């Protein structure tokens, strides 16, 4: 059984979600998957 975790950050535009996502990805050696109604992105730090 794997021990993967999923963190979801939701909120309005320009509320600081990206800064929090980058900090968490660095802290936990994770990756960011970003999606909205017009774009989808996936990347590693």
C-alpha positions in Angstrom: 0.0 0.0 0.0 1.4 3.4 -0.9 1.5 6.3 1.5 0.8 9.2 -1.0 -1.0 12.3 0.2 -3.1 14.8 -1.7 -3.3 18.4 -0.7 -5.9 20.5 -2.4 -5.8 24.3 -2.2 -8.9 26.2 -3.2 -9.7 29.9 -3.2 -10.5 33.0 -5.2 -8.2 34.5 -7.8 -5.2 36.4 -6.4 -5.6 35.0 -2.9 -2.0 33.5 -2.6 -2.7 29.9 -3.5 0.3 29.6 -5.8 2.7 30.8 -3.1 1.3 28.3 -0.6 1.4 25.5 -3.2 5.1 26.2 -4.0 6.1 26.3 -0.3 4.3 23.0 0.4 5.7 21.3 -2.7 9.2 22.3 -1.6 8.6 21.2 2.0 7.2 17.8 1.1 9.2 17.2 -2.1 6.0 17.0 -4.1 4.7 18.4 -7.3 2.1 20.9 -8.3 -0.9 20.1 -10.5 -2.8 23.2 -11.4 -6.2 23.2 -13.1 -8.9 25.7 -13.8 -11.6 26.0 -16.4 -9.2 27.1 -19.2 -5.8 25.5 -18.4 -4.2 22.4 -16.9 -0.5 22.3 -15.8 1.7 19.8 -14.1 5.3 20.3 -13.0 8.0 19.4 -10.5 10.1 21.8 -8.5 
